Amino acid sequence: MSVEALEKEKTIDLRKRHVGPSCKIFFSHDPIKIVQAKGQYMYDEKGQRYLDCINNVAHVGHCHPDVVKAGAQQMELLNTNTRFLHDNLVMYAEKLQATLPDKLSVCYFVNSGSEANDLALRLAWQYTGNKDIITLENAYHGHVSSLIDISPYKFHQLSDAEQNQFVHVAPSPDVYRGKYRADHPDPATAYADEVKDIIDKAHKKERKIAAFIAESLQSCGGQVIPPVGYFQQVAEHVHKAGGIVIADEVQVGFGRVGSHFWAFQLQGEDFVPDIVTMGKPIGNGHPMSCVVTTREVAEAFMSSGMEYFNTFGGNPVSCAIGLAVLDVIIKEDLQGNALRVGRYLTSLLEKQKKKHLLIGDIRGRGLFVGVELVSDKVKLTPATAEAQEVIYKLKEEHILLSADGPHRNVLKFKPPLCFTTEDADLVVEKIDLILTELEEALGLNVHNTLNAETESSKRKLPTDENGHQTHSGLVHSKGSSRGVPQPAKQSKRLKT
């Protein structure tokens, strides 16, 4: 076990003094201090083990020995930039490209998902000569200024006048809560037509589309799985308008969806984006990322006359680590494990959906799964406070899970791909117990769901695990040894 350098309270004090206050921390009222991790487990300063259900960065498992060894060995030999020839760069590019359709053949290596998406926009602007970007409702693509502009997940609180006029927001292709739902005869076409309408309106204002950008599966947007055929039709509309399509695979690539290596491939072989961006899992925790595009787009970028150079992107250490990650995925059949364990997890959760009125929807592919909690299955009233209660209670059981989506009511599973069926059994068993207690405390059953919804709407606003205010509230009962949650009183606020 790693030796703790500072007492936890000292760590908290120094963080408050020297780290920007907008940098939020999980469970701010009682944060976890992690000092070591291995596989799908993380350990605090006291040696307590936590099951990690959310860390899609540690893709092949925390501190995988093959990845650590590859990075350490290369670091002992050389680390420099790509202006020198080095085999690691070209070997990695070749191996990465082999996982993609043939036309996606040119790589630009950078250091984060944000850098990758920022570069993708530059490529699109240069290739098309156009400026306007179409993004999805609730989308998040990164933290740099160019990406905040196209991330409604971040800019949604701004007035229309403050939002950039070159950014157009299309409805999220959510068939559970969105504009066109599962009972629609053709939701893929309906959602794609919304994009076409945006293009037509932009053209009437003499604006031109450079790109449509979307996560292949929306993550921050609430684990949204677009209907098959959606991206093909969007691509047709965008290409006809002179734009290109960017698939953001930063959260969902590298075999996470199980059946395919890349999530955009879920749409079918007839859909190939013009640019694919990668990040998070690519280096298993090492800061690296990549943009892969077509030869035509790359040549157009070159024609600008401006050299593209990235000091650390594609360095020998990063490429050695990237090669090791690809090798481990294959050697340990982690894509296959994502498929098998993901199906098993989903089946367990589907059984819970039949049992619990708070579970409105189960959706996902492989080890990318969302559980949407609602207080009314007809009105789809978001059970935001209940979702946060589940997160906090799981923490007490030493299980790390998080919630996201526009209402922060979607429990999101995106664990390391070494996650097992035994892990799935454990977390679903705990969720079952927590939801049972919640529903009993709320009096939530078939006969009084409307009453429960009314009570939920009256509750005050606590803070969630990320420090955000929720839209309804529950607090832990301090007078009960079981910690059964109770509706919050109007006169008090939960402080974290």
C-alpha positions as CSV (number, residue, x, y, z in Angstrom):
1,M,0.0,0.0,0.0
2,S,1.2,3.5,-0.9
3,V,2.5,5.5,2.1
4,E,0.3,8.5,2.9
5,A,2.5,11.7,2.7
6,L,0.0,14.0,4.4
7,E,-2.9,13.6,6.8
8,K,-6.2,13.8,5.0
9,E,-7.3,17.0,6.6
10,K,-4.0,18.6,5.6
11,T,-4.6,17.5,2.0
12,I,-8.0,19.0,2.1
13,D,-6.7,22.3,3.5
14,L,-3.9,22.5,0.9
15,R,-6.4,21.8,-1.9
16,K,-8.7,24.6,-0.7
17,R,-5.7,27.0,-0.5
18,H,-4.0,26.2,-3.8
19,V,-6.4,24.5,-6.2
20,G,-9.0,26.5,-8.1
21,P,-12.4,26.5,-6.3
22,S,-14.2,25.6,-9.6
23,C,-12.3,22.3,-9.6
24,K,-14.9,20.1,-8.0
25,I,-14.3,17.0,-6.0
26,F,-16.5,13.9,-5.5
27,F,-18.5,13.8,-2.3
28,S,-17.4,17.3,-1.2
29,H,-18.7,16.9,2.4
30,D,-16.6,13.8,2.9
31,P,-14.2,13.3,0.0
32,I,-12.3,10.1,-0.6
33,K,-8.5,10.2,-0.5
34,I,-7.2,7.6,-3.0
35,V,-3.6,6.5,-2.7
36,Q,-3.4,3.4,-4.8
37,A,-5.4,1.5,-7.4
38,K,-5.2,-1.9,-9.2
39,G,-7.6,-3.5,-11.8
40,Q,-11.1,-2.3,-11.0
41,Y,-10.3,-1.4,-7.4
42,M,-9.2,1.9,-5.7
43,Y,-7.8,2.1,-2.2
44,D,-7.9,5.0,0.3
45,E,-5.3,6.1,2.8
46,K,-6.6,3.5,5.3
47,G,-6.4,0.6,2.9
48,Q,-10.2,0.5,2.3
49,R,-11.0,-0.9,-1.1
50,Y,-13.6,0.7,-3.4
51,L,-15.1,-1.0,-6.4
52,D,-14.7,1.5,-9.3
53,C,-17.7,1.5,-11.6
54,I,-17.0,4.8,-13.3
55,N,-13.4,5.1,-14.3
56,N,-13.4,4.7,-18.1
57,V,-9.9,6.3,-18.2
58,A,-8.3,3.2,-16.5
59,H,-9.6,1.3,-19.5
60,V,-7.6,-2.0,-19.1
61,G,-7.5,-1.7,-15.3
62,H,-5.8,0.7,-13.0
63,C,-2.0,0.5,-13.1
64,H,-1.9,-2.5,-15.4
65,P,1.6,-4.0,-15.1
66,D,2.1,-4.3,-18.9
67,V,1.2,-0.6,-19.4
68,V,3.3,0.6,-16.5
69,K,6.3,-1.5,-17.7
70,A,6.1,-0.2,-21.3
71,G,6.0,3.4,-20.2
72,A,8.9,3.0,-17.6
73,Q,11.1,1.1,-20.1
74,Q,10.7,3.7,-22.8
75,M,11.2,6.5,-20.3
76,E,14.6,5.0,-19.4
77,L,15.6,5.2,-23.1
78,L,14.2,8.3,-24.7
79,N,11.4,10.8,-24.7
80,T,11.4,13.5,-27.3
81,N,9.1,15.1,-29.9
82,T,7.9,13.9,-33.3
83,R,10.3,16.1,-35.3
84,F,12.8,13.1,-34.9
85,L,12.1,9.8,-36.5
86,H,11.0,7.1,-34.0
87,D,9.5,3.6,-34.6
88,N,7.0,3.9,-31.7
89,L,5.1,6.7,-33.5
90,V,4.7,4.9,-36.8
91,M,4.1,1.5,-35.3
92,Y,1.4,2.8,-33.1
93,A,-0.3,4.8,-35.9
94,E,-0.3,1.7,-38.0
95,K,-1.8,-0.5,-35.3
96,L,-4.4,2.1,-34.3
97,Q,-5.4,2.6,-37.9
98,A,-5.9,-1.2,-38.4
99,T,-8.9,-1.0,-36.0
100,L,-10.6,1.6,-38.2
101,P,-12.2,1.7,-41.7
102,D,-9.6,2.1,-44.4
103,K,-10.4,5.7,-45.3
104,L,-9.6,6.9,-41.8
105,S,-5.9,6.6,-42.3
106,V,-4.1,9.8,-41.1
107,C,-3.3,10.4,-37.4
108,Y,-2.6,13.5,-35.4
109,F,-1.4,12.7,-31.8
110,V,-2.2,15.1,-29.0
111,N,-2.6,15.0,-25.3
112,S,-6.2,15.1,-24.2
113,G,-9.7,14.7,-25.5
114,S,-10.2,18.4,-25.5
115,E,-7.1,18.9,-27.6
116,A,-8.3,16.3,-30.0
117,N,-11.8,17.9,-30.5
118,D,-10.3,21.3,-30.8
119,L,-8.0,20.1,-33.6
120,A,-11.0,18.3,-35.2
121,L,-12.8,21.7,-35.5
122,R,-9.7,23.3,-37.0
123,L,-9.6,20.5,-39.6
124,A,-13.2,20.9,-40.4
125,W,-13.0,24.7,-40.8
126,Q,-9.9,24.4,-43.1
127,Y,-11.3,21.6,-45.2
128,T,-14.8,23.0,-45.8
129,G,-14.0,26.8,-45.7
130,N,-17.2,27.1,-43.6
131,K,-17.6,28.1,-40.0
132,D,-20.9,26.8,-38.5
133,I,-21.0,23.8,-36.2
134,I,-24.0,21.6,-35.4
135,T,-23.8,19.9,-32.0
136,L,-26.3,17.9,-29.9
137,E,-28.4,19.0,-27.0
138,N,-26.6,18.2,-23.6
139,A,-23.4,17.5,-25.4
140,Y,-19.9,17.9,-23.8
141,H,-16.8,17.9,-25.9
142,G,-14.1,19.5,-23.8
143,H,-12.9,22.3,-21.6
144,V,-11.1,24.7,-24.0
145,S,-12.9,27.8,-25.3
146,S,-13.7,26.4,-28.7
147,L,-15.4,23.4,-27.2
148,I,-17.3,25.2,-24.4
149,D,-18.9,27.0,-27.4
150,I,-20.2,23.8,-28.8
151,S,-21.0,22.0,-25.5
152,P,-24.6,22.8,-24.3
153,Y,-23.8,20.7,-21.2
154,K,-21.7,23.7,-20.2
155,F,-23.2,26.7,-21.9
156,H,-26.9,25.8,-21.3
157,Q,-27.2,28.5,-18.6
158,L,-26.3,31.3,-21.0
159,S,-29.0,33.4,-22.8
160,D,-29.4,32.9,-26.5
161,A,-27.8,36.3,-27.1
162,E,-24.6,35.1,-25.3
163,Q,-24.3,31.9,-27.3
164,N,-22.2,31.9,-30.4
165,Q,-24.3,32.4,-33.5
166,F,-22.2,29.9,-35.5
167,V,-23.3,27.0,-33.1
168,H,-26.6,25.2,-33.8
169,V,-28.0,22.7,-31.3
170,A,-29.9,19.7,-32.5
171,P,-32.1,17.5,-30.3
172,S,-30.4,14.7,-28.5
173,P,-31.5,11.4,-30.2
174,D,-32.9,10.1,-27.0
175,V,-35.7,7.6,-27.6
176,Y,-36.7,7.4,-23.9
177,R,-37.1,11.1,-22.8
178,G,-36.5,13.0,-26.1
179,K,-38.8,14.6,-28.7
180,Y,-39.2,11.3,-30.6
181,R,-39.5,8.2,-28.4
182,A,-39.4,4.4,-28.8
183,D,-43.1,4.4,-29.9
184,H,-42.3,6.6,-32.9
185,P,-42.4,4.7,-36.1
186,D,-38.9,6.0,-37.3
187,P,-37.1,8.0,-34.6
188,A,-33.8,7.8,-36.5
189,T,-35.3,9.7,-39.5
190,A,-37.2,12.1,-37.3
191,Y,-34.1,13.1,-35.4
192,A,-32.0,13.3,-38.5
193,D,-34.7,15.5,-40.1
194,E,-34.2,17.9,-37.2
195,V,-30.6,18.3,-38.3
196,K,-31.7,18.9,-41.9
197,D,-34.1,21.6,-40.6
198,I,-31.2,23.3,-38.8
199,I,-29.1,23.2,-42.0
200,D,-32.0,24.7,-44.1
201,K,-32.5,27.5,-41.5
202,A,-28.8,28.3,-41.5
203,H,-28.7,28.5,-45.3
204,K,-31.6,31.0,-45.3
205,K,-29.4,33.2,-43.1
206,E,-26.5,32.7,-45.5
207,R,-24.6,30.6,-43.0
208,K,-22.7,27.5,-44.1
209,I,-22.1,24.3,-42.1
210,A,-18.5,23.1,-41.4
211,A,-19.3,20.1,-39.3
212,F,-21.7,18.1,-37.3
213,I,-20.0,16.8,-34.1
214,A,-21.4,14.2,-31.7
215,E,-20.3,11.5,-29.3
216,S,-21.1,8.2,-30.8
217,L,-23.0,7.5,-27.6
218,Q,-23.8,10.5,-25.4
219,S,-22.1,10.2,-22.0
220,C,-22.6,13.5,-20.1
221,G,-25.9,13.7,-21.9
222,G,-27.2,10.7,-20.0
223,Q,-25.9,7.6,-21.6
224,V,-28.0,8.1,-24.7
225,I,-28.0,5.4,-27.4
226,P,-28.9,6.9,-30.8
227,P,-31.3,4.8,-32.9
228,V,-29.6,2.8,-35.7
229,G,-29.6,4.8,-39.0
230,Y,-29.5,8.2,-37.3
231,F,-25.9,9.0,-38.1
232,Q,-26.1,7.7,-41.7
233,Q,-28.9,10.1,-42.4
234,V,-27.3,13.0,-40.6
235,A,-24.1,12.4,-42.6
236,E,-26.1,12.6,-45.8
237,H,-27.6,15.9,-44.9
238,V,-24.3,17.4,-43.6
239,H,-22.3,16.2,-46.6
240,K,-24.9,17.6,-49.0
241,A,-24.5,21.0,-47.2
242,G,-20.7,20.9,-47.7
243,G,-19.9,19.9,-44.1
244,I,-18.2,16.9,-42.5
245,V,-19.0,14.6,-39.6
246,I,-16.9,14.3,-36.5
247,A,-17.4,11.2,-34.2
248,D,-16.2,11.9,-30.6
249,E,-15.1,8.5,-29.3
250,V,-13.3,10.0,-26.2
251,Q,-15.6,8.3,-23.7
252,V,-16.8,5.2,-25.6
253,G,-14.0,3.9,-27.9
254,F,-11.5,1.1,-27.7
255,G,-13.9,-1.8,-27.3
256,R,-16.1,-0.5,-24.5
257,V,-19.3,-1.2,-26.3
258,G,-18.3,-4.9,-26.7
259,S,-19.7,-5.8,-30.0
260,H,-17.4,-3.3,-31.8
261,F,-14.1,-1.6,-31.2
262,W,-15.6,1.8,-31.9
263,A,-19.1,2.9,-30.9
264,F,-19.8,4.6,-34.2
265,Q,-19.7,1.1,-35.7
266,L,-22.9,0.3,-33.9
267,Q,-24.7,2.2,-36.6
268,G,-23.6,-0.2,-39.3
269,E,-20.8,-0.6,-41.9
270,D,-22.5,2.1,-44.1
271,F,-21.5,4.8,-41.7
272,V,-18.0,6.1,-41.5
273,P,-17.3,9.5,-40.0
274,D,-14.9,11.9,-41.7
275,I,-13.0,12.5,-38.4
276,V,-12.7,10.4,-35.2
277,T,-11.4,11.8,-32.0
278,M,-10.0,9.7,-29.2
279,G,-8.9,10.3,-25.6
280,K,-9.4,9.0,-22.0
281,P,-8.9,5.2,-22.4
282,I,-6.2,5.5,-25.1
283,G,-3.4,5.7,-22.6
284,N,-5.0,4.0,-19.6
285,G,-4.5,7.1,-17.5
286,H,-1.4,8.5,-19.3
287,P,-2.3,11.8,-21.0
288,M,-2.6,11.2,-24.7
289,S,-5.2,11.4,-27.4
290,C,-5.5,11.2,-31.2
291,V,-7.4,12.6,-34.2
292,V,-7.8,10.3,-37.1
293,T,-9.1,11.5,-40.4
294,T,-9.1,11.0,-44.2
295,R,-6.2,11.8,-46.5
296,E,-8.4,14.5,-48.2
297,V,-9.0,16.3,-44.9
298,A,-5.4,16.1,-43.9
299,E,-4.1,17.4,-47.2
300,A,-6.5,20.4,-47.0
301,F,-5.1,21.1,-43.5
302,M,-1.6,21.0,-44.9
303,S,-2.6,23.4,-47.7
304,S,-3.1,26.2,-45.2
305,G,0.6,26.6,-45.1
306,M,0.7,26.4,-41.3
307,E,2.8,23.6,-39.8
308,Y,1.1,21.5,-37.1
309,F,3.4,20.7,-34.2
310,N,2.5,19.4,-30.7
311,T,5.4,19.3,-28.2
312,F,4.3,16.2,-26.4
313,G,1.8,14.6,-28.8
314,G,3.0,11.3,-30.2
315,N,6.2,11.2,-28.0
316,P,7.9,7.8,-27.7
317,V,6.7,7.2,-24.1
318,S,3.1,7.9,-25.0
319,C,3.2,5.7,-28.1
320,A,4.8,2.8,-26.1
321,I,1.9,3.1,-23.6
322,G,-0.6,3.3,-26.4
323,L,0.8,0.1,-28.0
324,A,0.7,-1.7,-24.6
325,V,-3.0,-0.7,-24.1
326,L,-3.9,-2.1,-27.5
327,D,-1.9,-5.3,-26.8
328,V,-3.7,-5.8,-23.4
329,I,-7.1,-5.3,-24.9
330,I,-6.4,-8.1,-27.4
331,K,-4.4,-10.4,-25.0
332,E,-7.0,-10.3,-22.3
333,D,-10.0,-10.2,-24.6
334,L,-11.3,-7.1,-22.9
335,Q,-13.6,-6.2,-25.7
336,G,-15.2,-9.6,-25.4
337,N,-15.3,-9.2,-21.6
338,A,-17.1,-5.9,-22.1
339,L,-19.7,-7.6,-24.2
340,R,-20.3,-10.6,-21.9
341,V,-20.2,-8.7,-18.6
342,G,-22.1,-5.8,-20.1
343,R,-24.9,-8.1,-21.2
344,Y,-24.9,-9.7,-17.8
345,L,-25.0,-6.4,-16.0
346,T,-27.8,-5.1,-18.2
347,S,-29.9,-8.3,-17.6
348,L,-29.5,-7.9,-13.8
349,L,-30.6,-4.2,-14.1
350,E,-33.6,-5.1,-16.3
351,K,-34.8,-7.4,-13.5
352,Q,-34.5,-4.6,-11.1
353,K,-36.5,-2.3,-13.4
354,K,-39.4,-4.7,-13.1
355,K,-39.1,-4.6,-9.4
356,H,-38.5,-0.9,-8.7
357,L,-40.8,1.9,-9.6
358,L,-37.9,4.3,-9.4
359,I,-36.2,2.7,-12.4
360,G,-37.5,4.2,-15.6
361,D,-35.1,3.0,-18.2
362,I,-32.0,0.7,-18.7
363,R,-29.9,1.5,-21.7
364,G,-26.4,0.8,-22.9
365,R,-24.0,-1.2,-24.9
366,G,-21.2,-3.3,-23.4
367,L,-19.8,-1.7,-20.3
368,F,-21.4,1.7,-21.1
369,V,-24.7,1.5,-19.3
370,G,-27.2,4.0,-17.9
371,V,-30.0,3.6,-15.3
372,E,-32.4,6.4,-15.5
373,L,-34.4,7.0,-12.2
374,V,-37.8,8.6,-12.3
375,S,-40.4,9.2,-9.7
376,D,-43.2,8.7,-12.2
377,K,-42.9,6.2,-15.1
378,V,-45.6,7.9,-17.1
379,K,-44.6,11.5,-16.7
380,L,-40.9,10.5,-16.6
381,T,-40.4,12.9,-13.7
382,P,-36.6,12.9,-13.0
383,A,-35.7,11.3,-9.6
384,T,-32.7,13.6,-9.2
385,A,-32.4,13.5,-5.4
386,E,-33.0,9.8,-5.4
387,A,-30.2,9.2,-7.8
388,Q,-27.8,11.2,-5.6
389,E,-29.0,9.2,-2.6
390,V,-28.1,6.0,-4.4
391,I,-24.6,7.4,-5.1
392,Y,-24.0,8.4,-1.5
393,K,-25.3,5.1,-0.1
394,L,-23.1,3.1,-2.5
395,K,-20.1,5.1,-1.4
396,E,-20.9,3.9,2.2
397,E,-20.8,0.4,0.7
398,H,-17.4,1.2,-0.9
399,I,-18.7,1.3,-4.4
400,L,-18.0,4.3,-6.6
401,L,-20.8,5.2,-9.1
402,S,-21.9,8.6,-10.5
403,A,-24.9,10.2,-12.0
404,D,-25.2,12.4,-15.1
405,G,-27.6,13.6,-17.7
406,P,-29.4,17.0,-18.0
407,H,-31.4,16.2,-14.8
408,R,-28.5,14.3,-13.1
409,N,-30.8,11.3,-12.6
410,V,-29.0,8.7,-14.7
411,L,-26.7,6.3,-12.9
412,K,-23.8,5.7,-15.2
413,F,-21.7,2.6,-15.4
414,K,-18.4,2.9,-17.3
415,P,-15.9,0.8,-15.3
416,P,-12.5,-0.6,-16.3
417,L,-13.0,-3.3,-18.8
418,C,-11.7,-5.9,-16.4
419,F,-15.0,-5.6,-14.5
420,T,-16.4,-9.0,-13.7
421,T,-19.8,-10.7,-13.3
422,E,-19.1,-10.9,-9.6
423,D,-18.6,-7.1,-9.5
424,A,-21.9,-6.7,-11.4
425,D,-23.7,-9.0,-8.9
426,L,-22.3,-6.9,-5.9
427,V,-23.2,-3.5,-7.2
428,V,-26.7,-4.5,-8.4
429,E,-27.4,-6.2,-5.1
430,K,-26.5,-3.0,-3.2
431,I,-28.6,-0.9,-5.6
432,D,-31.6,-3.2,-5.0
433,L,-31.3,-2.8,-1.3
434,I,-30.9,1.0,-1.5
435,L,-33.8,1.4,-3.9
436,T,-36.0,-0.8,-1.7
437,E,-35.2,1.5,1.3
438,L,-35.8,4.6,-0.7
439,E,-39.2,3.4,-2.0
440,E,-40.3,2.4,1.4
441,A,-39.2,5.8,2.9
442,L,-41.1,7.6,0.1
443,G,-44.1,5.3,0.3
444,L,-43.6,4.7,-3.4
445,N,-45.7,1.8,-4.7
446,V,-48.2,1.1,-7.4
447,H,-51.1,2.7,-5.5
448,N,-49.5,6.0,-4.5
449,T,-46.9,7.0,-7.1
450,L,-48.6,10.3,-7.6
451,N,-48.4,11.1,-4.0
452,A,-44.7,10.3,-4.0
453,E,-44.2,12.5,-7.0
454,T,-45.9,15.4,-5.2
455,E,-43.8,14.9,-2.1
456,S,-40.6,14.8,-4.3
457,S,-41.5,18.1,-5.9
458,K,-41.7,19.8,-2.5
459,R,-38.3,18.7,-1.2
460,K,-35.4,21.1,-0.9
461,L,-32.2,21.2,-2.9
462,P,-29.2,19.3,-1.6
463,T,-25.8,19.1,-3.3
464,D,-24.9,16.1,-5.4
465,E,-21.6,14.1,-5.4
466,N,-20.0,16.7,-7.7
467,G,-21.1,19.7,-5.8
468,H,-24.1,20.6,-8.1
469,Q,-27.5,21.5,-6.8
470,T,-30.1,18.8,-7.4
471,H,-33.6,19.5,-8.4
472,S,-35.2,17.7,-5.4
473,G,-33.8,16.4,-2.2
474,L,-33.4,13.6,0.3
475,V,-31.2,13.6,3.4
476,H,-29.8,10.8,5.5
477,S,-31.7,10.1,8.7
478,K,-29.3,10.5,11.5
479,G,-31.7,9.0,14.0
480,S,-31.8,5.6,12.3
481,S,-29.0,3.1,12.6
482,R,-29.9,1.9,9.1
483,G,-29.6,5.3,7.6
484,V,-32.9,5.2,5.9
485,P,-33.4,8.4,3.9
486,Q,-36.2,10.7,4.8
487,P,-37.8,13.6,2.9
488,A,-35.9,16.8,3.7
489,K,-37.6,19.4,5.9
490,Q,-38.4,22.7,4.4
491,S,-36.6,24.7,7.0
492,K,-33.2,23.2,6.5
493,R,-30.6,22.7,3.7
494,L,-28.2,19.8,3.4
495,K,-24.6,21.1,3.6
496,T,-21.8,19.1,2.1
